[in-house]
């Protein structure tokens, strides 16, 4: 019977040691979990910050793309106006040349008439 009591005490001591070891392991693992949760929280703050910065950059990019499209449209309109003005200038130059030729012909015909009447 004494052997059984010693054996029971020994098993109880082993069980307490295993229980203490398990508590220590649980405590160690809980510390790791706490550390991981803390790091995850920090990462989430950083992710939110980066997400906000990305949204801001996207907004700025959209503004620049819109401004560029508007600038291209205005450039195209200006090019069209230049072509129209060049066409009007060519037409005006042609009209002036025709008028000058008409005036020259008229003055030449007048001289011929004057010469004929002067004879």
C-alpha positions as CSV (number, residue, x, y, z in Angstrom):
1,X,0.0,0.0,0.0
2,X,2.9,2.4,0.7
3,X,4.1,1.6,-2.8
4,X,0.7,2.6,-4.2
5,X,0.8,5.9,-2.2
6,X,4.4,6.6,-3.4
7,X,3.3,5.7,-6.9
8,X,0.2,8.0,-6.7
9,X,2.3,10.8,-5.3
10,X,4.9,10.4,-8.1
11,X,2.1,10.3,-10.7
12,X,0.5,13.4,-9.1
13,X,3.9,15.2,-9.2
14,X,4.4,14.2,-12.8
15,X,0.8,15.4,-13.6
16,X,1.5,18.7,-11.8
17,X,4.7,19.1,-13.8
18,X,3.0,18.4,-17.1
19,X,0.2,20.8,-16.1
20,X,2.7,23.5,-15.2
21,X,4.6,22.9,-18.4
22,X,1.4,23.2,-20.4
23,X,0.4,26.4,-18.6
24,X,3.9,27.8,-19.4
25,X,3.4,26.7,-23.1
26,X,-0.1,28.3,-23.2
27,X,1.3,31.5,-21.7
28,X,4.2,31.5,-24.2
29,X,1.8,30.9,-27.1
30,X,-0.6,33.6,-25.8
31,X,2.3,36.1,-25.7
32,X,3.0,35.2,-29.4
33,X,-0.7,35.6,-30.3
34,X,-0.7,39.0,-28.5
35,X,2.5,40.1,-30.4
36,X,1.0,38.9,-33.7
37,X,-2.3,40.7,-33.1
38,X,-0.3,43.9,-32.2
39,X,1.8,43.6,-35.4
40,X,-1.4,42.9,-37.4
41,X,-2.9,46.0,-35.9
42,X,0.1,48.1,-36.9
43,X,0.0,46.6,-40.4
44,X,-3.7,47.5,-40.7
45,X,-2.9,51.1,-39.8
46,X,-0.2,51.2,-42.4
47,X,-2.4,49.5,-45.0
48,X,-5.2,52.1,-44.3
49,X,-2.7,54.9,-44.7
50,X,-1.3,53.5,-47.9
51,X,-4.8,52.9,-49.2
52,X,-5.6,56.5,-48.5
53,X,-2.5,57.7,-50.3
54,X,-3.3,55.4,-53.2
55,X,-6.8,56.9,-53.5
56,X,-5.4,60.4,-53.4
57,X,-2.9,59.5,-56.1
58,X,-5.7,58.0,-58.2
59,X,-7.7,61.2,-57.8
60,X,-4.8,63.3,-58.8
61,X,-4.1,61.0,-61.8
62,X,-7.7,61.4,-62.9
63,X,-7.4,65.2,-62.7
64,X,-4.2,65.2,-64.8
65,X,-5.8,62.9,-67.4
66,X,-8.8,65.1,-67.6
67,X,-6.6,68.2,-67.9
68,X,-4.5,66.5,-70.6
69,X,-7.6,65.5,-72.6
70,X,-9.0,69.0,-72.4
71,X,-5.6,70.4,-73.5
72,X,-5.6,68.0,-76.5
73,X,-9.1,69.0,-77.4
74,X,-8.2,72.7,-77.3
75,X,-5.1,72.0,-79.4
76,X,-7.2,70.2,-82.0
77,X,-9.7,73.1,-82.0
78,X,-6.8,75.5,-82.5
79,X,-5.4,73.5,-85.3
80,X,-8.8,73.4,-87.0
81,X,-9.0,77.2,-86.7
82,X,-5.5,77.6,-88.1
83,X,-6.5,75.5,-91.2
84,X,-9.7,77.5,-91.6
85,X,-7.7,80.8,-91.4
86,X,-5.1,79.5,-93.9
87,X,-8.0,78.7,-96.3
88,X,-9.5,82.1,-95.8
89,X,-6.2,83.8,-96.3
90,X,-5.6,81.8,-99.5
91,X,-9.1,82.7,-100.8
92,X,-8.5,86.4,-99.9
93,X,-5.1,86.4,-101.6
94,X,-6.7,84.9,-104.7
95,X,-9.4,87.5,-104.7
96,X,-6.9,90.3,-104.3
97,X,-4.8,88.9,-107.1
98,X,-7.9,88.6,-109.3
99,X,-8.9,92.2,-108.5
100,X,-5.4,93.4,-109.2
101,X,-5.4,91.6,-112.5
102,X,-8.8,93.2,-113.4
103,X,-7.5,96.6,-112.4
104,X,-4.4,96.0,-114.5
105,X,-6.4,94.9,-117.5
106,X,-8.7,97.9,-117.0
107,X,-5.8,100.3,-116.9
108,X,-4.1,98.6,-119.9
109,X,-7.4,98.8,-121.8
110,X,-7.7,102.5,-120.8
111,X,-4.2,103.2,-122.1
112,X,-5.0,101.5,-125.4
113,X,-8.2,103.5,-125.7
114,X,-6.3,106.7,-124.9
115,X,-3.8,105.8,-127.5
116,X,-6.5,105.0,-130.1
117,X,-8.3,108.2,-129.3
118,X,-5.1,110.2,-129.2
119,X,-4.1,109.1,-132.7
